Amino acid sequence: MSDTNDNAFEIDFSVCCPDASAPGEPYHAIMKVDADGKTDGTLWGQGTKLMLFDDHIAAQKILEVLGNQGFALRGVTKAHLEELKKLEASERAELFVIIGFTARGDIEAMPLAEHLARVSKAGNPPPVPKKH
């Protein structure tokens, strides 16, 4: 996807349209799929709020609630995540991570940036900066 305005960005669709074998490292997503199980890169969410999952089981529970509505669970790789961050930086979408459910069964989510900061503080080292 490309754009010509001030928020121009390029998305690498080769990493944004994972097949069923894509690993959920570091996240999972519920994505729109066609009858053949191929995705166009569309993530499930609400409006411009796109949802990622840090837990496969939580994602599976939501998928079950959605039923057979043309969605499937897909892994989000680090490369895919970087492309999604570009989309968020363009202010066209907000990325959230569903971290679980409340006692009443409501979804608990936090912004991706906050989730990444908490994971880093919890002992997982931040990514190594690229050498220029």
PAZAPA-4460 file (N, C-alpha, C; in steps of 0.05 Angstrom, whole numbers, plus 32768, in hexadecimal, padded with zeros to 4 digits):
% residues 132
    n_x    n_y    n_z   ca_x   ca_y   ca_z    c_x    c_y    c_z   seq   type   mol
   8011   7FE9   8000   8000   8000   8000   8012   8018   8000     1      M     A
   800B   802C   7FF0   801B   8044   7FF0   8007   805C   7FF0     2      S     A
   8012   8073   7FF8   8002   808B   7FFA   8013   80A2   7FF1     3      D     A
   8007   80B7   7FE8   8016   80CE   7FDF   8014   80E6   7FF1     4      T     A
   8005   80E4   8007   8003   80FB   8019   801A   80FD   802C     5      N     A
   8019   810F   8040   802F   8113   8053   8034   80FB   8064     6      D     A
   8020   80EA   8067   8024   80D2   8077   802A   80BA   8066     7      N     A
   8039   80BE   8050   803F   80A9   803D   804E   8092   804A     8      A     A
   8048   807A   8042   8056   8063   804C   8053   804C   8038     9      F     A
   8064   8039   803B   8063   8021   8029   8060   8009   803B    10      E     A
   804D   7FF9   8035   8048   7FE0   8044   8051   7FC8   8033    11      I     A
   8060   7FB6   803F   8069   7F9E   8031   8054   7F89   8035    12      D     A
   8043   7F86   8021   802D   7F73   8024   8037   7F56   8025    13      F     A
   804F   7F50   801D   8059   7F35   801E   805B   7F2B   803A    14      S     A
   805E   7F3D   804E   805F   7F35   806A   8045   7F3A   8078    15      V     A
   8033   7F4A   806C   801A   7F51   8079   8003   7F3E   8071    16      C     A
   8008   7F2B   8061   7FF3   7F18   8059   7FFD   7EFB   805F    17      C     A
   8000   7EF5   8079   800B   7EDB   8080   7FF8   7EC4   807A    18      P     A
   8004   7EAD   8075   7FF3   7E95   8072   7FF1   7E88   808E    19      D     A
   7FE4   7E71   808E   7FDE   7E63   80A8   7FF7   7E5A   80B6    20      A     A
   800E   7E58   80A8   8026   7E4E   80B4   8037   7E64   80C1    21      S     A
   802F   7E7D   80BE   803F   7E93   80C9   8040   7E91   80E8    22      A     A
   8058   7E93   80F4   805A   7E91   8111   804F   7EAA   811E    23      P     A
   8043   7EA7   8135   8039   7EBD   8145   8050   7EC8   8157    24      G     A
   8064   7ED3   814A   807B   7EDD   8159   8080   7EFA   8150    25      E     A
   8078   7F0D   815E   8070   7F0C   817B   8052   7F0C   8180    26      P     A
   8041   7F0F   816C   8025   7F12   8171   8014   7F00   815E    27      Y     A
   7FFA   7EFF   8164   7FE7   7EF1   8153   7FD2   7F06   814B    28      H     A
   7FC4   7F01   8135   7FAF   7F13   812C   7F99   7F03   8120    29      A     A
   7F81   7F0D   8122   7F6A   7F02   8113   7F68   7F12   80FA    30      I     A
   7F6A   7F05   80E3   7F6A   7F12   80CA   7F54   7F08   80B7    31      M     A
   7F4B   7F1B   80A7   7F37   7F14   8093   7F43   7F01   807E    32      K     A
   7F34   7EEC   8077   7F3E   7ED9   8063   7F28   7ED4   804E    33      V     A
   7F30   7ECC   8036   7F1D   7EC5   8022   7F16   7EA7   8024    34      D     A
   7F06   7E9D   8012   7EFD   7E81   8012   7F14   7E6D   8011    35      A     A
   7F2B   7E76   8006   7F43   7E64   8004   7F55   7E67   801C    36      D     A
   7F4E   7E78   8030   7F5E   7E7C   8048   7F74   7E90   8044    37      G     A
   7F74   7E9F   802E   7F89   7EB3   802A   7F7F   7ECE   8035    38      K     A
   7F92   7EDC   8041   7F8B   7EF6   804D   7F95   7F0D   803B    39      T     A
   7F86   7F23   803D   7F8F   7F3B   802F   7F9D   7F4E   8042    40      D     A
   7FA2   7F45   805A   7FB1   7F56   806E   7F9F   7F65   8081    41      G     A
   7F85   7F62   807E   7F72   7F70   8090   7F71   7F63   80AB    42      T     A
   7F77   7F73   80C0   7F75   7F6A   80DB   7F5A   7F6F   80E7    43      L     A
   7F51   7F5E   80F9   7F38   7F62   8107   7F3C   7F77   811C    44      W     A
   7F28   7F87   8120   7F29   7F9C   8133   7F0E   7FAB   8133    45      G     A
   7F0F   7FC3   813E   7EF7   7FD5   813F   7EFF   7FEF   8132    46      Q     A
   7EF5   7FF4   811A   7EFC   800C   810C   7F1A   800D   8105    47      G     A
   7F27   8022   810E   7F44   8024   810A   7F54   8018   8120    48      T     A
   7F47   800C   8134   7F55   7FFE   814A   7F59   7FE1   8142    49      K     A
   7F72   7FDA   813C   7F79   7FBF   8133   7F84   7FAF   814B    50      L     A
   7F7B   7F96   814D   7F82   7F86   8164   7F96   7F70   815E    51      M     A
   7FAA   7F6F   816F   7FBE   7F5A   816F   7FBA   7F4A   8189    52      L     A
   7FC5   7F32   818A   7FC3   7F22   81A2   7FDF   7F18   81AA    53      F     A
   7FE4   7F19   81C4   7FFD   7F0D   81CE   7FFA   7EF0   81D6    54      D     A
   7FE1   7EE7   81D4   7FDB   7ECB   81DC   7FC9   7EBE   81C7    55      D     A
   7FD2   7EA7   81BE   7FC4   7E98   81A9   7FA8   7E8F   81B3    56      H     A
   7FA6   7E88   81CC   7F8D   7E7E   81D7   7F78   7E95   81D8    57      I     A
   7F80   7EAD   81E0   7F6E   7EC3   81E0   7F64   7EC9   81C4    58      A     A
   7F76   7EC8   81B1   7F6E   7ECD   8195   7F5B   7EB8   818B    59      A     A
   7F5F   7EA0   8193   7F4E   7E8A   818B   7F32   7E8D   8196    60      Q     A
   7F30   7E97   81AF   7F16   7E9C   81BC   7F06   7EB1   81AD    61      K     A
   7F13   7EC6   81A5   7F06   7EDC   8196   7EFD   7ED1   817A    62      I     A
   7F0E   7EC1   816E   7F08   7EB6   8154   7EEF   7EA4   8155    63      L     A
   7EED   7E95   816B   7ED5   7E84   816F   7EBC   7E95   8171    64      E     A
   7EBE   7EAB   817F   7EA7   7EBD   8182   7E9F   7EC9   8167    65      V     A
   7EB2   7ECF   8157   7EAD   7EDA   813C   7E9F   7EC6   812A    66      L     A
   7EA4   7EAD   812F   7E98   7E97   811F   7EA4   7E97   8103    67      G     A
   7E96   7E8B   80F1   7EA0   7E88   80D6   7E99   7EA1   80C5    68      N     A
   7EA7   7EB7   80CA   7EA1   7ED0   80BD   7EB8   7ED9   80AB    69      Q     A
   7EC7   7EC6   80A1   7EDD   7ECD   808F   7EF6   7ED7   809E    70      G     A
   7EFB   7ECD   80B6   7F13   7ED4   80C5   7F23   7EBC   80CC    71      F     A
   7F3D   7EBF   80D0   7F4E   7EA9   80D8   7F64   7EB4   80E9    72      A     A
   7F70   7EA3   80FA   7F86   7EAB   810B   7FA0   7EA9   80FB    73      L     A
   7FB0   7EBE   80FD   7FCA   7EBE   80EF   7FDF   7EC8   8102    74      R     A
   7FF8   7EBF   80FD   800E   7EC9   810D   8018   7EE4   8102    75      G     A
   8021   7EF4   8114   802D   7F0E   810D   804B   7F0D   8114    76      V     A
   805B   7F0D   80FF   8078   7F0C   8103   8083   7F27   810A    77      T     A
   809C   7F28   8111   80A9   7F42   8117   80A8   7F54   80FE    78      K     A
   80AD   7F49   80E6   80AC   7F59   80CE   8090   7F64   80C9    79      A     A
   807C   7F53   80CD   8060   7F5C   80CA   805A   7F72   80DE    80      H     A
   8063   7F6F   80F7   805E   7F83   810B   806B   7F9E   8103    81      L     A
   8082   7F9D   80F8   808F   7FB7   80EF   807E   7FC4   80D9    82      E     A
   8072   7FB5   80C7   8060   7FC1   80B3   8047   7FCC   80C0    83      E     A
   803C   7FBF   80D4   8025   7FC9   80E2   802B   7FE3   80F1    84      L     A
   8043   7FE5   80FC   804B   7FFD   8109   804C   8015   80F6    85      K     A
   8054   800F   80DD   8054   8025   80C9   8037   802F   80C4    86      K     A
   8025   801C   80C4   8009   8024   80C0   7FFF   8035   80D7    87      L     A
   8007   802D   80F0   7FFF   803C   8107   800D   8058   8107    88      E     A
   8026   8059   80FF   8034   8073   80FE   8027   8086   80E9    89      A     A
   801A   807B   80D5   800C   808C   80C1   7FF2   8096   80CC    90      S     A
   7FEB   808F   80E4   7FD2   8097   80F2   7FB9   808D   80E4    91      E     A
   7FBC   8077   80D6   7FA4   806A   80C9   7F98   8054   80DA    92      R     A
   7FA7   804B   80EE   7F9E   8036   80FF   7FAB   8038   811B    93      A     A
   7F9E   802C   812F   7FAA   802A   8149   7FAD   800C   814F    94      E     A
   7FC4   8004   8159   7FC9   7FE8   815F   7FC6   7FE3   817D    95      L     A
   7FB7   7FCF   8183   7FB2   7FC7   819F   7FB9   7FAA   81A2    96      F     A
   7FC1   7FA2   81BA   7FC7   7F86   81C0   7FB2   7F7D   81D5    97      V     A
   7FA3   7F68   81CE   7F90   7F5C   81E1   7FA0   7F4A   81F3    98      I     A
   7F9F   7F51   820D   7FB0   7F43   8220   7FA0   7F2F   8231    99      I     A
   7F86   7F2E   822D   7F76   7F1B   823C   7F59   7F24   823F   100      G     A
   7F4B   7F19   8252   7F2F   7F1F   8257   7F2A   7F25   8274   101      F     A
   7F17   7F36   827A   7F0F   7F3C   8295   7EFF   7F25   82A0   102      T     A
   7EF9   7F26   82B9   7EE8   7F11   82C6   7ECD   7F10   82B9   103      A     A
   7EC3   7F26   82AE   7EA9   7F27   82A0   7EAB   7F1E   8283   104      R     A
   7EC3   7F19   827A   7EC7   7F10   825E   7ECC   7F26   824A   105      G     A
   7ECF   7F3F   8254   7ED6   7F55   8242   7EF3   7F53   823A   106      D     A
   7EF9   7F5E   8223   7F15   7F5E   8219   7F25   7F73   8228   107      I     A
   7F3E   7F6B   822F   7F51   7F7E   823A   7F67   7F83   8225   108      E     A
   7F6B   7F9C   821E   7F7F   7FA3   8209   7F8E   7FBB   8211   109      A     A
   7FA6   7FBE   8205   7FB6   7FD6   820A   7FC3   7FDD   81EF   110      M     A
   7FCA   7FF7   81EC   7FD8   7FFF   81D4   7FF2   7FEF   81D0   111      P     A
   7FF8   7FEA   81B7   8010   7FDA   81B1   8029   7FE6   81BD   112      L     A
   802D   8000   81BB   8045   800D   81C5   8048   8007   81E3   113      A     A
   8032   8009   81F2   8032   8004   820F   8039   7FE7   8214   114      E     A
   802D   7FD5   8204   8032   7FB8   8208   8050   7FB2   8203   115      H     A
   805B   7FBD   81EE   8077   7FB8   81E8   8089   7FC3   81FE   116      L     A
   8082   7FDA   8209   8092   7FE6   821F   8091   7FD4   8238   117      A     A
   807A   7FC9   823E   8077   7FB7   8255   8086   7F9D   8251   118      R     A
   8085   7F92   8239   8094   7F7A   8233   80B1   7F7F   8236   119      V     A
   80BB   7F95   822D   80D8   7F9C   822F   80E0   7F9E   824C   120      S     A
   80D0   7FAB   825D   80D6   7FAE   8279   80D4   7F94   8288   121      K     A
   80C5   7F81   827E   80C1   7F67   828B   80D8   7F54   8287   122      A     A
   80EC   7F5C   8279   8103   7F4B   8276   810A   7F43   825A   123      G     A
   80F8   7F48   8247   80FF   7F42   822B   810E   7F5A   8221   124      N     A
   8126   7F56   8216   8136   7F6D   820D   8129   7F7A   81F5   125      P     A
   812B   7F95   81F4   8121   7FA3   81DC   8131   7F9A   81C4   126      P     A
   8126   7F9F   81AC   8134   7F98   8194   814F   7FA7   8191   127      P     A
   8162   7F9A   8186   817C   7FA6   8181   8179   7FBB   816B   128      V     A
   8183   7FD4   8170   8181   7FE8   815A   8190   7FE0   8142   129      P     A
   8185   7FE7   812B   8193   7FE1   8111   81AB   7FF2   810F   130      K     A
   81C1   7FE7   8104   81D9   7FF6   80FE   81D5   8006   80E5   131      K     A
   81DF   801E   80E5   81DC   802F   80CD   81F6   8030   80BE   132      H     A
***
